[in-house]
């Protein structure tokens, strides 16, 4: 094992580090320009203080700090599976599209999943352009997903569309979830008052949670994914197809971890699992929808 570097540098060692003569080191010390201590007539330079002193003289932009190996944003069961199965080493912290974009802006994650419905049946890019303007961000399509109303097996409540959820117990998501915001938009268009809708008081934080609320009889309906309805053998009333994208820092896009995930997303194993889950369309997967400055 290599010896630990000395805590203190000698005059000669500091001169070699700074590539200057020893005479200049003495001048810096005598003028109080470099951190030093005097012990029995000898000059010593605390290594940590010297390193901080050198760093304080930096000019120009700082190099980017490494991004945490985390995918945040909207919960998606297929992505969650792929993160594990790919061996990418990326962790998941999925608490809604809007929460993910906030974390991305703070550089608290390498990327996030998002499915934010925008005017003109567009997805994500307008919001990304506004909230992360000028940032080196890339938006890559993950999949199209079938979203609609998850209902009990056999649909005993006779729910056929958004309007027919009136008077029914509804499982809602947190406000940072794009699906909750989209449902409120659709409910308003159908003449429903969200404040009058009953159901579980606490917001449910994942796609699996809302499906389980229906399965457990705590709600009559939820605005969820076909894949989750199929997994729990529940009824499903399709409403629309949405686009789920991966919003990624360009710095993060080229990391080994994210590239490993991308390779897995292009594999036959991934396609087979998506088909088995149902409700996913991978036709346009990998399409770059937003990359303002190019790679």
C-alpha angles and dihedrals in degrees: 000000000000117000116257114255114262117267091225130043123216123228090260093048092050091048090053091047093051093036092232134118122275090242089061090051090055090050092051091049095046091050092049092243097126129044110256146148130213117222120179090335096311126116117230127178120211105233096217092049091048091050090050090047091052092046091051089061093060118125131189127034121333117244113256114269117236114272119238111257092244134123110208133174133066119014115248121173094208093051091045089054092046093052089058099038096046094058089224094143091231115139125213128234104168117177105143139306096269093047088051093053090050091051090046091053089053090048090241091136141025092238145330141223117243140177103175112168112225135183116287092030090288125146136220102319098091091050092046090049091053101040098038100031113167093011120126094248129153126201114205124181115244101179146313112254132203108233128184144115118325109208137172118285109282090016095253092180091059095232110173105160144359093281092056091062087077110121092012127115108258129199107222131195130224117280092250088064114097091212091061092051092047092049091051088052092050092043091053090051089052092052096252124146107220091200089064095053116104128206139106109351098217116069114246115235107205140041089247092053095058092048090050090051088060093043091052092049094246092119137025095214144007134189098240150129127295088226091062093046089053093047092055094036093241131146120268133201109194117225107167147331116253133194118238113199137185110232108201140175108247087231088055095045091069097045117116091243096054094042089053089053091049092052090052091049088058093051128106089238091061093047091049093052092048089052091048092052092048129209095073129111114195096178094115099027112143094028111141108227099173129028108135099184100030127235 
